[in-house]
């Protein structure tokens, strides 16, 4: 059934649908979703941004761990279906790891992100829009020939499950929520020392999850910046966060040798600096 579905979608490919599904697959890109969440967290609603961020990172930790352990080959590698080649700075189907098909990371992140939005804004219109966007992201991965239906269904289940799990944790133990997140993030560390799971993706998601956990704990307990409704302040906040990220990221990327542990350190320190130093500047400068 997996092969029948992806082959059926291959038969309807055309230039318009390539662009259409290319746009929607971008909505599942982890870096694009992270950028959207960063804007929400810094500029609009800190609590909503935190919930979306943690749900996406938790789901991504589970999915990346399973991906790294299972190592399922993508459908286009079998020769039974072709791949739609997209090679843009933020969206690419040509640079994917061929053996990281199950579960789908795009389905995981979009399921977690849009489910969190729906849970926090429970109106019929918003729930419907979140469901439609999630479905189109999932469908785009099948259309492009980079995942099987079972890949996207598993990713979707993980994403939605983590969104509901985190909603339950926040509701039941609000003041201890970030310690729960930290505990789960710490569980990714042993996977970095197991050859089967010590992939580049695993190093990266572990660094992001740990940096976010420690950073959010420090911000929540000591910095505590507040939301703003002024657009000029929102713009300045993004500028401050962007500058802090670049000041940390670029030297580390240039000076550290290539390797998974160098990437781990680079991403950890960059994200940690944004959640601590950037938010501290936002509060001190009163923007």
VOVEX-38708 format. One record per residue: residue in one letter; x, y, z of N, C-alpha, C in turn. Coordinates in steps of 0.02 Angstrom, whole numbers, padded with zeros to 5 digits, always signed. Last residue first. Example, Ala and Ser with C-alpha at 12.3 -4.5 7.8 and 13.67 -1.06 7.14 Angstrom:
<atoms>
s+00642-00112+00354+00684-00053+00357+00645+00002+00394/a+00660-00284+00390+00615-00225+00390+00660-00165+00390/
</atoms>
This chain:
<atoms>
x+00637+02353+01291+00607+02353+01224+00560+02293+01217/x+00726+02383+01398+00654+02398+01402+00623+02404+01332/x+00854+02344+01413+00842+02400+01367+00770+02422+01365/x+00831+02235+01498+00872+02292+01521+00859+02354+01479/x+00754+02147+01416+00727+02173+01478+00765+02236+01501/x+00841+02125+01309+00773+02150+01296+00742+02180+01359/x+00950+02070+01375+00957+02136+01343+00888+02167+01329/x+00891+01948+01412+00916+01994+01464+00923+02065+01435/x+00869+01891+01288+00811+01910+01328+00830+01957+01385/x+01005+01873+01251+00961+01915+01210+00899+01938+01251/x+01052+01786+01354+01081+01852+01344+01036+01899+01305/x+00949+01676+01343+00974+01708+01405+00998+01779+01392/x+00912+01633+01218+00863+01629+01272+00885+01664+01335/x+01030+01657+01145+00968+01691+01126+00919+01691+01184/x+01120+01570+01207+01132+01642+01210+01069+01681+01193/x+01066+01445+01171+01068+01464+01242+01078+01540+01249/x+01090+01447+01034+01021+01448+01058+01019+01469+01131/x+01233+01447+01037+01194+01497+01000+01124+01503+01027/x+01270+01334+01111+01288+01401+01135+01248+01456+01101/x+01215+01230+01028+01196+01237+01099+01210+01309+01123/x+01277+01246+00905+01204+01256+00910+01183+01266+00982/x+01413+01223+00944+01392+01283+00908+01318+01297+00917/x+01412+01096+01002+01431+01154+01042+01407+01219+01010/x+01371+01019+00890+01333+01017+00952+01348+01080+00993/x+01475+01044+00800+01407+01066+00784+01364+01069+00847/x+01575+00978+00871+01582+01050+00858+01514+01080+00841/x+01528+00848+00868+01532+00882+00932+01542+00957+00924/x+01534+00820+00729+01470+00821+00763+01473+00858+00830/x+01642+00928+00631+01627+00868+00669+01562+00875+00708/x+01775+01039+00596+01715+01005+00575+01704+00942+00616/x+01837+01149+00727+01846+01099+00674+01779+01066+00656/x+01792+01321+00751+01792+01252+00774+01803+01204+00715/x+01789+01442+00678+01849+01423+00715+01851+01350+00736/x+01665+01460+00613+01727+01471+00577+01788+01440+00612/x+01570+01433+00709+01567+01396+00646+01633+01402+00608/x+01605+01526+00806+01610+01455+00821+01611+01413+00757/x+01579+01648+00738+01648+01631+00760+01656+01556+00774/x+01434+01630+00712+01484+01637+00659+01555+01621+00682/x+01363+01620+00839+01364+01566+00789+01423+01571+00741/x+01375+01741+00912+01397+01676+00941+01409+01624+00887/x+01331+01837+00825+01393+01849+00861+01420+01784+00892/x+01206+01784+00786+01261+01788+00738+01329+01796+00772/x+01131+01798+00906+01140+01732+00874+01200+01732+00827/x+01136+01937+00925+01165+01892+00975+01179+01824+00945/x+01065+01978+00810+01134+01998+00819+01169+01952+00869/x+00938+01921+00834+00976+01903+00775+01050+01919+00782/x+00898+01986+00952+00906+01913+00951+00949+01890+00892/x+00894+02119+00903+00939+02101+00959+00952+02026+00959/x+00794+02107+00805+00861+02129+00787+00912+02109+00840/x+00684+02070+00881+00709+02024+00830+00781+02042+00810/x+00672+02189+00955+00684+02124+00989+00712+02073+00939/x+00641+02283+00858+00705+02287+00894+00722+02221+00929/x+00512+02240+00823+00566+02241+00774+00635+02243+00806/x+00446+02262+00943+00451+02194+00915+00507+02189+00864/x+00454+02399+00951+00490+02359+01000+00498+02287+00976/x+00370+02433+00849+00440+02453+00843+00483+02415+00894/x+00246+02384+00893+00279+02353+00835+00352+02372+00830/x+00195+02347+01054+00221+02399+01010+00263+02367+00954/x+00160+02256+01146+00113+02265+01091+00137+02318+01042/x+00259+02130+01229+00247+02199+01209+00197+02201+01151/x+00290+02026+01374+00267+02037+01305+00258+02112+01292/x+00441+02031+01476+00368+02030+01465+00351+02044+01392/x+00569+01926+01548+00547+01982+01506+00473+01975+01491/x+00638+01847+01652+00566+01862+01651+00549+01924+01611/x+00759+01806+01725+00755+01863+01678+00683+01889+01674/x+00741+01696+01817+00782+01755+01833+00771+01816+01788/x+00654+01593+01775+00667+01604+01846+00702+01669+01863/x+00646+01597+01637+00584+01593+01675+00595+01610+01749/x+00780+01597+01597+00737+01654+01580+00676+01656+01625/x+00820+01472+01645+00853+01533+01669+00809+01594+01656/x+00734+01388+01571+00734+01386+01644+00765+01450+01673/x+00770+01418+01439+00703+01435+01463+00699+01434+01539/x+00903+01366+01440+00889+01437+01427+00821+01458+01453/x+00885+01228+01462+00924+01269+01510+00908+01343+01502/x+00803+01202+01346+00782+01184+01414+00819+01226+01466/x+00879+01247+01237+00813+01277+01251+00791+01262+01322/x+00989+01162+01250+00998+01235+01254+00933+01269+01270/x+00928+01037+01231+00962+01052+01294+00971+01128+01303/x+00878+01050+01099+00833+01036+01155+00865+01054+01221/x+00994+01075+01023+00940+01124+01024+00894+01113+01084/x+01070+00959+01047+01096+01025+01066+01040+01076+01071/x+00984+00863+00992+01002+00859+01063+01028+00927+01087/x+00982+00901+00860+00920+00907+00898+00934+00903+00973/x+01119+00875+00826+01089+00942+00819+01027+00949+00862/x+01140+00740+00849+01181+00789+00884+01148+00858+00883/x+01045+00690+00758+01037+00677+00830+01079+00726+00871/x+01098+00728+00635+01032+00754+00656+01022+00746+00731/x+01214+00652+00631+01218+00726+00631+01154+00756+00656/x+01198+00511+00744+01195+00544+00678+01202+00619+00686/x+01209+00397+00836+01251+00457+00839+01256+00490+00770/x+01145+00276+00830+01103+00336+00837+01143+00401+00838/x+01247+00181+00813+01188+00179+00770+01148+00243+00772/x+01343+00212+00917+01358+00221+00845+01297+00223+00800/x+01305+00307+01053+01289+00243+01022+01299+00251+00947/x+01318+00431+01102+01376+00387+01112+01363+00317+01085/x+01201+00498+01088+01259+00526+01052+01320+00481+01058/x+01113+00439+01173+01108+00421+01102+01166+00447+01062/x+01135+00503+01296+01163+00436+01285+01161+00415+01211/x+01062+00629+01270+01135+00625+01274+01164+00555+01264/x+00926+00625+01280+00955+00620+01213+01031+00611+01215/x+00893+00647+01410+00891+00577+01387+00918+00569+01316/x+00888+00783+01423+00948+00749+01446+00951+00676+01423/x+00757+00807+01381+00812+00828+01338+00877+00793+01358/x+00687+00760+01492+00680+00725+01428+00737+00743+01381/x+00728+00855+01588+00740+00784+01599+00736+00744+01534/x+00680+00974+01531+00752+00964+01539+00769+00890+01548/x+00541+00951+01542+00572+00959+01476+00647+00947+01479/x+00532+00951+01681+00512+00892+01644+00544+00893+01575/x+00569+01081+01704+00613+01028+01730+00596+00961+01697/x+00463+01149+01649+00528+01154+01616+00578+01103+01643/x+00356+01120+01739+00354+01098+01669+00423+01097+01636/x+00331+01158+01866+00383+01108+01856+00391+01086+01784/x+00227+01246+01858+00290+01271+01885+00347+01220+01878/x+00123+01164+01804+00149+01223+01768+00218+01243+01793/x+00064+01028+01797+00122+01048+01837+00157+01107+01805/x-00053+01019+01718-00048+00983+01781+00008+01009+01826/x-00032+01098+01605-00093+01107+01644-00086+01077+01714/x+00090+01053+01556+00083+01123+01575+00022+01134+01619/x+00056+00918+01531+00108+00934+01579+00101+01006+01603/x-00042+00936+01430-00060+00903+01494-00009+00920+01548/x+00035+00993+01331-00023+01030+01356-00044+01002+01424/x+00122+00888+01306+00148+00949+01337+00092+00993+01364/x+00032+00795+01250+00070+00778+01311+00095+00842+01345/x-00010+00861+01136-00059+00847+01189-00023+00831+01255/x+00114+00863+01070+00077+00926+01082+00027+00916+01138/x+00145+00729+01059+00187+00772+01101+00153+00838+01116/x+00043+00687+00970+00048+00659+01037+00089+00702+01084/x+00077+00757+00855+00013+00772+00889+00015+00747+00961/x+00204+00695+00829+00196+00767+00837+00133+00786+00875/x+00173+00558+00820+00221+00582+00870+00211+00656+00883/x+00083+00559+00712+00062+00534+00778+00108+00558+00833/x+00166+00607+00610+00108+00645+00631+00084+00624+00700/x+00258+00502+00599+00280+00568+00618+00223+00611+00644/x+00170+00400+00556+00207+00393+00619+00231+00461+00644/x+00128+00456+00434+00079+00440+00486+00112+00433+00554/x+00246+00464+00363+00212+00526+00382+00160+00514+00436/x+00280+00328+00350+00328+00376+00379+00290+00437+00405/x+00173+00272+00285+00185+00252+00355+00235+00298+00389/x+00189+00331+00156+00133+00349+00199+00143+00329+00272/x+00365+00374+00134+00309+00329+00126+00251+00353+00170/x+00452+00515+00060+00427+00476+00117+00372+00428+00095/x+00486+00580-00055+00539+00573-00005+00517+00534+00057/x+00401+00621-00157+00434+00557-00163+00488+00544-00111/x+00319+00729-00156+00388+00741-00177+00429+00677-00182/x+00202+00672-00103+00203+00695-00172+00275+00703-00198/x+00239+00652+00030+00223+00595-00012+00229+00614-00086/x+00256+00783+00071+00312+00737+00078+00302+00674+00036/x+00129+00838+00051+00185+00862+00011+00245+00814+00013/x+00052+00782+00150+00042+00760+00081+00100+00780+00037/x+00099+00857+00260+00107+00784+00259+00102+00758+00187/x+00056+00985+00222+00127+00972+00234+00141+00897+00228/x-00082+00962+00216-00046+00980+00155+00030+00971+00163/x-00112+00935+00351-00125+00884+00299-00086+00899+00236/x-00079+01058+00410-00043+00997+00429-00051+00944+00375/x-00174+01142+00350-00103+01154+00339-00062+01091+00356/x-00293+01083+00401-00281+01087+00329-00206+01096+00315/x-00279+01102+00540-00286+01034+00513-00269+01033+00438/x-00274+01242+00547-00217+01203+00571-00219+01132+00542/x-00404+01271+00499-00344+01294+00462-00282+01254+00482/x-00482+01213+00601-00488+01190+00532-00426+01209+00492/x-00444+01291+00710-00433+01219+00712-00435+01190+00642/x-00488+01416+00667-00417+01405+00678-00401+01330+00681/x-00629+01396+00659-00590+01417+00601-00517+01401+00609/x-00667+01357+00791-00677+01312+00734-00634+01331+00674/x-00543+01390+00916-00600+01413+00877-00607+01367+00816/x-00436+01382+01023-00486+01331+01005-00549+01363+00976/x-00287+01400+01036-00336+01446+01005-00394+01404+00978/x-00213+01298+01088-00211+01363+01123-00260+01414+01094/x-00234+01193+01001-00251+01184+01072-00253+01250+01110/x-00185+01246+00881-00256+01230+00887-00278+01223+00960/x-00049+01258+00913-00088+01317+00895-00162+01304+00904/x-00020+01122+00931-00013+01168+00987-00052+01232+00974/x-00041+01076+00801-00083+01051+00855-00080+01096+00916/x+00061+01142+00733-00008+01161+00719-00057+01133+00771/x+00175+01078+00796+00166+01150+00793+00093+01169+00784/x+00159+00938+00779+00167+00967+00846+00151+01042+00846/x+00147+00930+00638+00094+00904+00682+00098+00934+00752/x+00269+00985+00598+00206+01020+00580+00149+00995+00624/x+00358+00890+00652+00362+00960+00673+00297+00997+00657/x+00313+00768+00589+00320+00775+00662+00316+00848+00683/x+00322+00794+00454+00257+00778+00483+00257+00786+00558/x+00461+00814+00447+00415+00868+00428+00346+00856+00458/x+00511+00688+00482+00524+00745+00525+00477+00803+00511/x+00435+00533+00474+00445+00595+00438+00454+00653+00487/x+00528+00400+00560+00467+00434+00538+00485+00500+00501/x+00601+00352+00407+00548+00338+00457+00571+00359+00527/x+00712+00393+00328+00644+00402+00304+00591+00397+00359/x+00854+00399+00313+00819+00430+00370+00746+00444+00353/x+00941+00365+00211+00919+00313+00257+00884+00340+00319/x+00980+00478+00141+00939+00427+00106+00909+00376+00154/x+00966+00640+00196+00998+00576+00210+00953+00520+00184/x+00947+00766+00069+00920+00725+00123+00963+00663+00134/x+00973+00853-00033+01025+00845+00019+01002+00803+00078/x+00865+00865-00114+00924+00833-00142+00979+00820-00090/x+00765+00938-00068+00753+00866-00068+00814+00828-00092/x+00758+01086+00027+00796+01043-00018+00773+00971-00011/x+00748+01250+00076+00708+01192+00059+00748+01149+00010/x+00833+01356+00095+00795+01333+00153+00755+01270+00140/x+00900+01368-00034+00935+01376+00030+00899+01347+00091/x+00846+01229-00140+00846+01299-00121+00880+01306-00053/x+00810+01114-00236+00873+01130-00204+00878+01205-00194/x+00713+00979-00275+00710+01049-00254+00775+01062-00216/x+00652+00853-00374+00713+00885-00351+00702+00959-00337/x+00548+00727-00334+00546+00795-00361+00606+00832-00331/x+00596+00560-00372+00594+00615-00324+00588+00681-00361/x+00508+00408-00419+00559+00460-00427+00549+00515-00375/x+00494+00238-00369+00464+00304-00375+00520+00355-00381/x+00572+00129-00370+00502+00118-00385+00464+00184-00392/x+00700+00149-00327+00689+00151-00399+00617+00141-00419/x+00733+00161-00196+00716+00094-00219+00709+00091-00295/x+00748+00293-00166+00809+00254-00171+00796+00183-00197/x+00624+00348-00149+00656+00359-00213+00720+00318-00221/x+00589+00314-00014+00559+00278-00071+00595+00288-00138/x+00732+00294+00097+00678+00334+00068+00652+00300+00004/x+00763+00165+00216+00781+00199+00154+00720+00236+00126/x+00775+00181+00392+00736+00158+00334+00755+00199+00272/x+00839+00183+00523+00875+00193+00459+00837+00163+00399/x+00816+00164+00662+00783+00122+00611+00820+00124+00545/x+00894+00259+00733+00897+00188+00750+00871+00143+00694/x+00864+00382+00677+00934+00362+00681+00941+00287+00696/x+00724+00385+00694+00755+00388+00627+00825+00358+00628/x+00716+00389+00834+00690+00331+00797+00720+00328+00728/x+00777+00514+00858+00803+00454+00889+00781+00391+00852/x+00691+00597+00787+00761+00592+00767+00794+00529+00796/x+00571+00581+00861+00575+00562+00791+00647+00552+00768/x+00606+00631+00989+00582+00562+00980+00591+00539+00908/x+00644+00763+00954+00691+00719+00989+00670+00646+00980/x+00526+00813+00899+00585+00804+00856+00637+00759+00888/x+00445+00821+01012+00426+00777+00957+00486+00762+00913/x+00517+00919+01083+00506+00853+01112+00491+00802+01056/x+00510+01027+00993+00575+00997+01010+00567+00928+01040/x+00371+01052+00989+00407+01035+00927+00473+01001+00944/x+00346+01082+01125+00310+01027+01092+00347+01004+01029/x+00429+01194+01143+00442+01132+01180+00408+01073+01147/x+00369+01288+01054+00439+01269+01048+00452+01202+01082/x+00239+01301+01102+00250+01275+01035+00322+01250+01027/x+00266+01354+01230+00230+01290+01223+00241+01259+01154/x+00332+01474+01198+00366+01422+01236+00332+01354+01227/x+00231+01543+01132+00292+01525+01096+00330+01470+01132/x+00141+01560+01237+00121+01521+01178+00181+01499+01138/x+00221+01641+01321+00197+01576+01344+00176+01532+01285/x+00244+01758+01242+00299+01717+01267+00276+01647+01286/x+00184+01826+01107+00156+01790+01165+00209+01740+01189/x+00265+01921+01025+00193+01921+01032+00168+01889+01097/x+00407+01917+01020+00371+01977+01000+00297+01978+01017/x+00469+01798+01060+00501+01861+01075+00454+01921+01067/x+00377+01696+01017+00405+01697+01085+00431+01766+01104/x+00354+01726+00881+00298+01724+00929+00325+01732+01000/x+00485+01714+00831+00448+01777+00824+00391+01781+00874/x+00509+01579+00860+00551+01631+00890+00517+01699+00887/x+00415+01517+00777+00408+01512+00850+00449+01566+00885/x+00472+01546+00653+00405+01570+00669+00394+01571+00745/x+00594+01478+00665+00593+01550+00655+00526+01580+00673/x+00549+01347+00676+00587+01377+00732+00587+01452+00726/x+00495+01330+00548+00451+01328+00607+00485+01360+00667/x+00616+01338+00480+00565+01387+00466+00515+01389+00523/x+00684+01228+00530+00713+01295+00540+00662+01350+00527/x+00603+01120+00493+00613+01134+00564+00640+01205+00575/x+00477+01128+00372+00549+01133+00385+00561+01156+00457/x+00345+01134+00345+00367+01082+00391+00441+01082+00405/x+00333+01233+00254+00301+01245+00319+00320+01191+00370/x+00388+01176+00141+00428+01225+00178+00399+01238+00247/x+00286+01104+00090+00338+01066+00125+00383+01113+00164/x+00216+01208+00030+00189+01179+00092+00240+01135+00128/x+00297+01235-00081+00282+01288-00032+00259+01258+00034/x+00294+01113-00147+00358+01139-00123+00348+01193-00071/x+00163+01106-00185+00184+01064-00129+00254+01082-00104/x+00170+01209-00286+00120+01209-00233+00143+01169-00172/x+00272+01165-00373+00279+01228-00337+00233+01229-00276/x+00212+01045-00416+00280+01045-00389+00292+01107-00347/x+00092+01088-00469+00091+01051-00406+00160+01046-00375/x+00143+01152-00587+00104+01190-00536+00106+01155-00469/x+00206+01046-00657+00243+01104-00634+00208+01142-00579/x+00149+00887-00592+00153+00938-00644+00189+00998-00615/x+00097+00721-00551+00144+00776-00545+00141+00822-00606/x+00022+00609-00547-00014+00673-00555+00033+00733-00551/x+00105+00501-00526+00071+00506-00591+00035+00573-00601/x+00142+00508-00394+00192+00523-00445+00159+00536-00513/x+00031+00461-00329+00045+00532-00325+00097+00553-00377/x+00048+00326-00357-00012+00360-00382-00001+00436-00381/x+00165+00299-00287+00165+00294-00360+00105+00329-00391/x+00121+00314-00157+00172+00361-00182+00177+00358-00258/x+00025+00207-00153+00006+00277-00142+00057+00326-00170/x+00101+00091-00178+00044+00108-00221+00026+00182-00215/x+00189+00088-00069+00216+00100-00137+00160+00122-00184/x+00099+00062+00037+00145+00119+00039+00166+00138-00032/x+00041-00060+00000+00000+00000+00000+00043+00063+00000/
</atoms>
